[in-house]
Amino acid sequence: MLYCSFCGRSEHEVELMLPGMNGCICNDCAERAVELTHEYLNKIAASSLTDLDLDDLPKPQEIKEYLDQYVIGQDTAKRYLSVAVYNHYKRLNQRRDDDIEIEKSNIIIVGPTGTGKTLLAKTIAKMLKVPFAIVDATVLTEAGYVGEDIESLLTRLLAACDYNVAEAERGIVFIDEIDKIARKGDNPSITRDVSGEGVQQGLLKLLEGSVVNVPPQGGRKHPEQKMVPVNTKNILFICGGAFEGIERKIAQRLNTHVVGFGAGNHVSKADRDKLLHFVAPQDLRSYGLIPEIIGRLPILTNLEPLDRDALLRILTEPKNAIVRQYKKLLEMDGVELVIEDDVLGFIVDKSIEYKLGARGLRSLFETIMIDVMYQAPSLKSKRYVLTKEYAERQLSESNFDILSACN
C-alpha cells in the first residue's frame, strides 16, 4: 500500500499516486504544489521589476523597432509611446530616498478610426515586462446608473497579473474610445449626462493617483462585495480616441475655411487632410473634455490618416499581415495561395472609397476569399491563383456595393 508523504492518504483514496525515491505524492498535492510554485515565481518576478538594471530595460529605439514590425507608419505616435513606456520603467526603478520625484506622464492619442490606436496598444503589450490591460470607456457611467463603474477599469489589470495588487500598481492601462465620454454640450438639460462629464470627473482620481476600491469580479459595486484597494499612483494611463469631427475645431482655431464661401483660399486640400497634426489641448476642450482631465493627460499625440501606399504595406509587410494570415490558413490545408499584385491595389482602392481605413482591409479580403476558403480544402488542386477579375466579381455579388451607393 502506497501513502502520500504530504497528506497521508492511501492510493485508494486518490486518483493517482506518484512514487519517488523515498516517498510518494498524490495528484491533489502535486496540483497544489504547482499552484504554490506559480504564486512564488510571480512574486519573485514582481519584486525583480524594481531591481532591474537600466541596461536591461528596452530602450525607446528598441521599442519603436519592435512596433515597426507590426504597425506601418505612425512614427510620431510610436516615438511618444516608446519614450513614455521607457520613462515608466525608469520611474519604477527610481530609489525611494531620491529627492526628485518623477511624475508619470499619461498620454492621449487622437486619430481616425482604422489607423492603429488599439493595434499599437496590443503590440506594446506583447513586449512589456509590466502588467498591461486594454479597457473600453464606452461602457462607463456614473455610480448608481446602468453600466460599469469607473473603478472597473482596473479589474482587467488585476486579472492580467493574477490579482497581485503590488504588481498591478506598476502596470499600464490603455483606455480606448476616450472620446465617447465627451461632454454632450454646455447647455443645461433636465436629463443627466451620466456617461459624459460625470465619468470624466470620476476618472480624475484614477489618472492622478489615489487609492481606489476595485470590485475583483468587475461590474457594479454593492455593499456586501469584498473590494480590493489599488493605488494608481504608479499606473501609467494611455488614452485613445477617434474624436470624429475634431478637425472642424482645429480649423476654427487655425482660422481656416473648411466649408462656405472662400473655402480653400487659406489652406490646400492636403493641409486640411492633415489637420490632426495640429491638434492642441484647447481642441480637446472644445470637443467636450473637461480641463481637469486634459491637464492629467499632458502628452498629446496624433495618428495620421493612412494613404494608399501605407494601406498596401499593411496588407503585406507586418509579421501578422492579412495576406500572410490567409496564405498560412490555406497552407495548413496543403494549398498554395498566389495573389496577383493588382488584386491588392483593388482592395486598397475599395477601402479608401468606402472610407474604412485599415480595419476595412480585413472585411474586404474576407468577402473576396470566403468562397475560396470554403472550396479549397475539398479540392485536389494544390495551388490557387487569386485574380482581380475574381475579386471584382466576388465584391459585386456582396453587400459592399450598397456601401458604394450610400457614399
Secondary structure, DSSP 4 states (H G I P E B T S, - for coil): --B-TTT--BTTSSS-EEE-SS-EEEHHHHHHHHHHHHHHHHHHHHHHGGG--GGGSPPHHHHHHHHHTTS-S-HHHHHHHHHHHHHHHHHHTS-TT-SSPPPP--EEEE--TTSSHHHHHHHHHHH-SS-EEEEESTTB--TTSSSB-GGGHHHHHHHHTTT-HHHHTT-EEEEE-GGGGS---SS--SS--TTTHHHHHHHHHHHH--EEEE-TT-S---TTSPPEEEE-TT-EEEEEE--TTHHHHHHHHTT--SSSTTTTSSS-HHHHHTGGGG--HHHHHHHT--HHHHHT--EEEE-PPP-HHHHHHHHHSSTT-HHHHHHHHHHTTT-EEEE-HHHHHHHHHHHHHHT-HHHHHHHHHHHHHHHHHHHGGG-S-SEEEE-HHHHHHHHHTSTHHHHHHH-
